[in-house]
Amino acid sequence: MTNDTIDPNEHPIRANKGIVIVVVTLGILIIIGLGGLVYGIALKAQGLGSDEEVPPTAVIDATPVDVPSGVIQSVTTNASGRILIEVRDGSGRETVRVYDRDGSFLFEIDPTAD
């Protein structure tokens, strides 16, 4: 027989010293982490009301484009920056007009043409 008997008078914390150390250490780390989080949020919120660090707004130099009369079906751009406008006129004829990046008319595509 071995002397592995449990003393009923021994406190459970003394019997589990290792796990108590781990739990206390993790608790301290959680408290430090939450403190850092609150500190970081406070630093970010500190400058919210001031106008000093407002990023500049983008200014777009838009050139008016001569769009033909009719119903615009869709407006898209391609990788080179060309603007493609699909237009349907009153008779139902659909065309695609292509404009350059600066708004100048380049050419027109008639998908129904032979």
C-alpha positions in Angstrom: 0.0 0.0 0.0 1.1 3.5 -0.7 0.5 6.7 1.2 -1.7 8.3 -1.5 -4.5 8.9 0.9 -6.1 12.3 0.7 -6.3 14.3 3.8 -9.9 15.6 4.2 -8.7 18.6 6.2 -6.3 19.8 3.4 -7.6 22.9 1.5 -8.4 22.3 -2.2 -6.2 25.3 -3.3 -3.1 23.7 -1.7 -3.9 20.4 -3.5 -4.0 22.2 -6.9 -1.2 24.7 -6.7 -0.2 24.3 -10.4 -3.6 25.0 -11.8 -4.1 28.0 -9.4 -0.9 29.6 -10.7 -2.0 29.1 -14.3 -5.4 30.6 -13.7 -4.1 33.6 -11.7 -1.4 34.3 -14.4 -4.0 34.2 -17.2 -6.3 36.5 -15.2 -3.5 39.0 -14.9 -2.8 38.8 -18.6 -6.5 39.4 -19.4 -6.6 42.4 -17.1 -3.4 43.9 -18.8 -4.9 43.2 -22.2 -8.2 44.9 -21.4 -6.3 47.9 -20.0 -4.3 48.2 -23.2 -7.4 48.0 -25.3 -9.1 50.7 -23.2 -6.0 52.9 -23.5 -5.8 52.4 -27.3 -9.5 53.3 -27.7 -9.0 56.4 -25.5 -6.1 57.5 -27.7 -8.1 57.1 -30.9 -11.2 58.8 -29.4 -9.1 61.7 -28.2 -8.8 63.3 -31.6 -12.3 62.6 -32.9 -13.7 66.1 -32.1 -10.8 68.1 -33.6 -10.5 69.3 -37.1 -6.7 69.3 -37.2 -6.2 65.8 -38.6 -9.0 65.7 -41.2 -7.7 64.0 -44.4 -8.1 66.1 -47.5 -11.0 65.3 -49.7 -10.5 64.1 -53.3 -11.2 66.7 -55.9 -12.4 65.2 -59.2 -11.9 67.3 -62.3 -15.1 66.3 -64.1 -15.5 67.3 -67.7 -19.1 67.5 -69.0 -19.8 64.7 -71.5 -22.0 65.1 -74.5 -24.5 62.3 -74.0 -27.0 61.6 -76.8 -30.7 61.9 -76.2 -32.3 58.6 -75.2 -32.4 56.2 -72.3 -29.1 55.4 -70.7 -29.0 51.6 -70.1 -25.6 51.4 -68.3 -22.4 53.3 -67.7 -19.2 51.4 -67.1 -15.4 52.1 -67.2 -12.7 49.8 -68.4 -9.1 49.3 -67.1 -7.8 52.1 -69.4 -10.2 54.6 -67.9 -12.5 54.8 -70.9 -16.2 55.4 -70.2 -18.7 53.2 -72.0 -22.3 54.4 -72.1 -25.0 52.1 -73.5 -27.8 54.2 -74.9 -31.2 53.2 -76.3 -32.9 55.8 -78.4 -36.7 56.3 -78.9 -36.9 53.8 -81.8 -35.3 51.1 -79.7 -31.9 51.1 -81.4 -29.1 50.5 -78.9 -25.6 51.9 -79.2 -22.5 52.0 -77.1 -20.7 55.3 -77.0 -17.0 55.4 -75.8 -15.5 58.4 -74.2 -11.9 59.1 -73.2 -10.9 59.7 -69.6 -11.1 63.5 -70.1 -14.6 63.3 -71.6 -13.9 63.5 -75.3 -15.9 61.3 -77.6 -13.9 58.5 -79.2 -16.3 56.3 -81.2 -19.7 54.7 -81.2 -20.5 51.0 -81.5 -23.7 49.8 -83.0 -24.1 46.1 -81.9 -26.9 45.5 -84.4 -24.9 46.7 -87.5 -23.7 44.0 -89.9 
